Structure formats: structure tokens, C-alpha cells
Amino acid sequence: MATKPGVPRSGAISKGYNFSTHWEQNTPLTEQQQAAIASLAHAVAERPLPPNLAQDRVSEQQNGLTVSTKDSSFGLEHSAAMEAVLVNTNEFYKWFTDLESALKSETEEKYRHYVDTLMERIQICDGILQQVDDTLDLFNELQLQHQAVAMKTKTLHDACDRLLIEKQRLIEFSEALRSKLNYFDELENISTNFYSPNMNVLNENFLSLLKRLDDCITYVESNPQYAESSVYLLKFRQLQSRALGMIRSHVLAILKSASSQVQAAIGSSGGSKASVSEGVEASVIYVRFKAAASELKPVLEEVESRSSRKEYTQILAECHKLYCEQRLSLVRGIVHQRISEFAKKEALPSLTRSGCAYLMQVCQLEHQLFDHFFPSSAEDVSSLAPLIDPLSTYLYDTLRPKLIHETNIDSLCELVDILKVEVLGEQLSRRSESLAGLRPTLERILADVHERLTFRARTHIRDEISNYLPLDEDLDYPAKLEKAATDELETTSDDENLVFKTWYPPLEKTLSCLSKLYRCLEPEVFTGLAQEVVEVCSISIQKASKLISKRSSPMDGQLFLIKHLLILREKIAPFDIEFSVTHKELDFSHLLEHLRRILRGQASLFDWSRTTSLARTLSPRVLESQIDAKKELEKSLKATCEEFIMSVTKLVVDPMLSFVTKVTAVKVAMSGSQNQKGELVMAKPLKDQAFATPDKVAELVQKVTTAIQQELPMVMRKMKLYLQNSETRKILFKPIQTNIVEAHVQVLSLLKAEYSPEEIQGMIKMPSIQDLQAQLDSFF
């Protein structure tokens, strides 16, 4: 054990001593304070010990207790110290220091023992820590060795992984190289099989080899960068051509065999009586080919599945062509014979209906059979075109000569209805897919019928309406209307023919033509024809009106024209078209003046910068003019009605109108003479004029009254004869009534100004306006 170190001096005592020294120096006491302290010290010094201490000392002395020299000395010292008199502070501090040292030395022993124990424990712990440090050093060394081993192991693993990856890459490269070379290696295998004498289309390996060949061609085509790829591609294509040629030969052989069997069956049963429509699917023409379809189905399905490739598209088209040729050789004669029989027995409309129905039945059966051979190509209309077109062309060739020679518009309209409604509208819409190949030919026939119908309609308009030569009975108005009215009274039933008999024939033909053509022609074509026929009909009616005016009376001509124009306007109203056509014309009228200027030298022929250059000079002007037949009809009707109103007005009140005109002329003449001579010439009264005496005026009024009572009822009878509608007659008579009343008002105003009331009522007998109005209203 190491030697124990000495106990250090108390720091608290040193600090206390230093503090008291400094305090003594820095805070000196006054004499009074020092005297007080001295008194206190003296008092303390004389103070006895505490009772307990005094008893302890007495008991010790009595018991004769002894202590060790050390204890005795300490007790003496302590007693001396306790009994010492502390005169000043320094003595106090000294005493206190000695006391403290004594106390420390008294309690220091147990602490020293504890310190010794702690020191031993510290030494043990230091040994343990030393051993731990040694152990940690060993562990650190071991960890470094482990890290080195782990690093070497990781390096080894990485190297192994790289080797495995490299191995896998090499394997993949080898497999990729092998897979690419396989396509080229297949050439020898495929060639050996295809050039084998036992290889044919029916061989079970044929289709698989063909598929492998296509894969090789596709691969070589997509990788032209490989060495000798073009050579291999050429060889592969040669093999493909050989294989496709084998397919074509096989299909042709099967189709020819089926055709031969069908022809033999037809020949044995009397081919002239065979019919496509008889027996339908049970017919030998279709049964034998359906059997052939089942034999060719695997090959043709394979070809159709690869139709996206150009080579297979071509071979598929060739197969379609071969099929159509074989079918056409069988069906053509039968179809021609049947259509020829229809043409011999039936008229054109019936022939069209029967021929189209028969041809649609044939096409439907052929489409069903074609679907057995080529399921994926059946939707393509062009696939069956080599078969359907010749059959439909024969129907077209049969119908066209008859169409060209057909002149009856009704028959042509019936043909349009058959083709447009029955065939194209109903039949093809229900079976559009199977009959789509017929649509072009049927539309072509319909276009020819439209063309022929348009031509015949124009000819009909020209011959029967525009150039119509009326007979005497056509112009026998109003006798024709009176006869029709008599027949109507005798006939109880409403017969429209009686109404049509009263019409001018061109009007009836016009309306009949429009009603037939409205739903048969295209709107653009019908609009042009309608405008033309309405214009021509209006002109024809106006011509007839002039002839009737000469033959019967002007009033009959006017009423005839009004009647027929009203009918024409009423009947064309339901047609939902515009009766207007725009005509474009080239106008060269300005060229003469330009040429004159060029000849005079005022303009240059080759000056392209000026407006008088050759190009601009010779350029015609385009003039557009719009003709609206409906507006022209309205204009003609309005003019005729105004003419009729004026003629009736003159017939009734012409004397009054003449009288008013004369009075106006006299007044104008009198006002002129007065302006020239002043007041020297006196104006002569109106009733002194020769034409305006009361007797003359009374005669005038009497003529007008007689005309109202006699002529006007006759006019009303004619109006009722021509115009059956009472509202129309009222509208037409209203202006006449207004004119008559206005004439009476003018005459009455003149009479009131120049004549006395007695003369007006007594001699002239002028009727009142109210009586006149009532009299005119009584006609309705």
C-alpha cells in the first residue's frame, strides 16, 4: 500500500483568516467601539462555565478517571483554551484554528480508513479496466481481420456474379444467334419438302410448312442487313411462288371438277329446262359446289387469314376470279334464257319487275354459295363483281332498247316507281349485303329511265302544251261551261271528270304531267321542268284567252284566263319547290365598240396593262337572269283581274265616267279663258252646256241605272259560271262595286254644286248612295 498523504489545511479557515485580516485593516474600529469590545471581553472572561461542564469535571475528579497522555494533553489544552482569555481578534482566530485542528484530528481517522478502502477499490477497478482495454484491443484486431475477410469474400462474390452474367449473356447471345440462324437453316428443310414428289396441297404438312415459309420471309425482309439476306429472300420467294401456284392449281382443279359434274348432271336432265330459281339449295348447281367448298375450306381459310400480305391478296383475287369464271360458265346460259323468256312474254314494267326479282334471287343464292368458299371475303362487293356484273349487264342490255323506244310517260313513271321504291328501296334495303353488287346496274337503269322520262316530258311539254292547237270545242266558252253545269245537275255523284272537262286541255296536261313527275325525278331536274311547263302553260292559256275574246266576247276571254290561272296557281302550290331558274348567258355585245377603237388606233391590241387589251376585250360578260314562273303567273293573274275590273266598270258606269271627264275638260277650258281675258268673259253655267242639261243628265243616270239592273246581273252570271268559288267572286266583284259607287259619288258631288235639289230629285232622279250600295250588295 502506498503511504497516505498528509491532511491539507482547512480552506475555510484560511479564507476566514484572510477575510478577517482584510476586514480588520479596512474597517478600523473607533475608540468607543474598541472600549465596548473590551468591556464585552472582560465580562465574558469572568463568566463561569455551564453547569453540565462543571459537573463533568467534578465527576471525573471524584472517580479518579485517567486518560492517555495524548488525551490528557488534549484536555488540558482544551481546558486551557476554554479557560484562556481572548484579548483580541488574532487570539480568537488562533484559538479557533487550534480548535478546528483538534476537531479534525479527532474525526479524521474514520475517513482515512474509508479513503484507504476506496483507494483499494480504485486499484481493483483500474486492473479490471486494463483487462477490458486489452480485450477491446483484441476485439478491434479481430474486427479488422473480419473486415479484410469480408472484403475478400465480396470481391469473390462480385467476380462470380460477373462471370454468371457473362455466362448468361453468352448463352442468350448463342440462343439469339441460333434463333436467327434457324430462319436461314429452314431453307434447306422447306426446299426438300416442297420439291418432294409426294408434296401437294392435301398433305398434312403443307400448311405448316407454308406458315413457316412466311415467317422466314417476314424475318429476312425485316433484316436486310444480314449477310446474303437478299439471296435467301429470293430463294424463299421462289418457294412461296411454288406453294401458291400449287394452291391455285388445286383450287382450279376442284372448281373444274365441280363444274364438270354440274354440267354432266344438267346435260343428263335436259339442261334447257334447268332453272336457278327451281330447287334453290337442293339444285345440283349449288349442292355440288357446296361439297367442293368443304374440300377447299382449310386452304382458302388459310389464304384469307393471310390476306394482309400482297402475295396472298393476289392469289386470293385469282381464286375469286377462277370461282367467278366457273360459276359464270354455269349460270350465264340459264339466266339469259330466263330473262329472254320474260322479255318475250311481258311488257316493259312487268319485265323490269320480274327481271329484277329473278336477278336478285340469283345474286342472293350466288352470294350464299360464295360465302361457303370465302367467308371473310363475302362482305367485299368487288369480289363477286366478275360474276354479278355480266348477269346484271344482260338485264340492262335487255331493258335499254325497250326504254329507248318507250314513249308513254305513265309507263316510264311506273318504271321509276318499280326501280326506286320496290327494288332499290325495299328489296335491297332488306338484303343489302347479298345484293350490293346489283346496286350499280340498277342505279344505272334508273338513271336511264330518268333520262328518258325527262326527254319525253320535254317532248310532251313542247307538243301537247306549248304547240297545242286548240279545237273548236276547246274554245267553246261559255257553252262548254253551261253544258258542264247542266250535266252536273243531272249527275248526283261527284265526278272529277266533269270538272276536268271544263278545263282547257293544256292546263289539265300540265297538272297531270307535274303530278306524275314530282316523285319520279330528282328535285333539281323537276324544278327546271316545272318552271318550264308552268311558263309554257300560262302562255298557252293566254293565247286561248285571246282566241276566246275574238270568238265569244272579251269578258269571256278575261274570265277564262282568270279561271285557268287561278286553277294553275292553286294546283302548283302543294309542290314543295321553287319555280325559279337562273339562266347564265355570255354577252359579247361590248366587243364591237372595242374593235372599233382598236381599228381607229385609240386602243392597243397587245397592251396587257390596260383595260382595252386583247384578253380583256375578248372576254365575254356573264349575264345572269332569274325566271320565276310562279311570280310571272301572279303578275299575269293580277293584270287580267285589273283588266276585267275596268272593263266591267266601263260597261256599267261608262256614261258617268264620260260625263265627269267632259265636266273636267270644260272647267279646265273655262279657267284658261278667264286667265287670259280677266273678268270680261263670264263663265257659262254647267247646266247650260249642251251635254249637261238636266234632260241629258237624267238620260245618263237612266242608262247607268239600266246597266246596273241588266248588264251587271249578266256579268254576275258569267262570273258564277266561270268562278265556282263564291269567295273568289266576292274578291273580284269588290273593286267593281267600289268603282261604281265612286263614279256615283263624283257625279252626285258635281250635281250638288251646279244643280238645285229639286232638279236633282225631280228631273235627274239621281239615286242615293245608300240605295245604290244596298242594290249592289243584293247581288250576293
Number of C-alpha atoms within 10 A of each C-alpha: 6 6 5 9 7 6 10 6 10 12 9 9 15 12 11 12 16 12 12 16 14 11 11 13 10 9 10 10 12 9 9 9 11 13 12 12 15 14 12 11 16 14 10 12 15 10 9 9 11 8 8 9 10 11 12 11 10 12 12 11 11 9 8 9 8 10 11 8 9 9 12 12 13 15 14 13 16 17 11 12 16 15 14 13 15 18 13 12 12 14 13 13 16 13 17 14 16 15 16 14 14 15 11 14 11 10 10 12 11 10 10 14 11 11 13 15 11 12 14 13 12 12 11 12 12 12 12 12 12 12 12 12 12 12 12 12 12 11 12 12 12 12 12 11 12 12 12 12 12 12 12 12 12 12 12 12 12 12 12 12 12 12 12 12 12 12 12 12 12 12 12 12 12 12 12 12 11 13 12 15 11 12 18 20 13 16 18 9 11 18 16 12 15 20 13 10 8 8 16 17 18 14 10 10 13 18 17 11 18 18 13 16 22 17 13 23 22 14 16 23 14 11 12 12 10 10 9 11 18 15 10 18 20 13 15 22 16 13 19 19 14 14 22 20 13 16 21 18 14 17 23 17 12 17 23 17 15 23 20 15 16 20 17 13 15 18 12 9 11 10 14 11 11 19 18 22 16 9 12 15 15 10 15 18 24 21 16 19 23 19 12 20 22 11 15 21 15 13 17 20 15 14 22 18 12 16 18 10 13 10 16 18 15 13 19 22 15 15 23 21 17 18 20 20 14 17 22 18 13 17 17 15 15 19 23 15 15 18 21 16 13 20 20 9 10 13 12 19 19 16 22 24 17 16 24 24 15 18 22 23 17 20 22 18 19 22 23 18 19 22 16 19 25 23 15 14 18 19 15 13 16 15 20 22 18 17 24 26 16 13 23 24 15 15 24 19 11 19 20 14 10 13 19 13 9 16 17 12 19 13 16 24 21 16 25 25 18 19 23 17 13 15 20 21 13 13 16 18 12 11 12 15 15 22 24 22 23 23 15 12 17 20 14 12 23 19 14 18 24 21 16 19 27 20 14 17 20 15 14 20 23 15 12 16 24 20 13 14 13 15 9 9 10 16 20 13 23 20 12 15 19 15 14 18 16 10 12 15 10 9 11 8 8 9 10 8 9 16 13 13 14 20 19 19 19 24 23 18 18 22 19 11 19 19 14 15 25 19 14 20 20 11 15 12 14 19 20 15 23 27 19 22 28 26 19 21 27 27 16 21 23 21 15 21 25 18 16 23 19 12 15 16 15 17 20 23 27 23 23 27 26 24 18 24 23 16 15 20 15 10 13 18 10 8 13 10 15 15 23 17 18 10 10 11 11 11 12 13 10 13 15 11 11 20 18 12 15 17 12 10 10 11 18 16 18 11 12 12 8 12 12 20 18 18 13 15 18 14 14 15 12 11 10 11 11 10 16 17 21 21 12 15 20 14 12 18 21 14 13 19 18 15 14 22 21 14 16 20 20 17 16 23 24 19 19 21 18 13 18 16 11 14 18 12 12 15 12 11 11 15 12 12 14 14 9 10 10 10 10 8 11 11 12 10 10 18 16 10 13 10 15 19 15 21 15 16 23 19 16 22 21 17 17 21 17 13 17 20 14 12 16 18 14 13 17 16 13 17 23 14 16 22 20 11 11 12 10 14 16 15 10 17 21 13 16 22 18 13 19 23 17 14 18 21 14 13 19 18 11 14 21 12 11 14 17 11 13 10 16 19 12 12 14 22 16 20 15 12 14 10 10 17 14 10 12 21 11 8 12 9
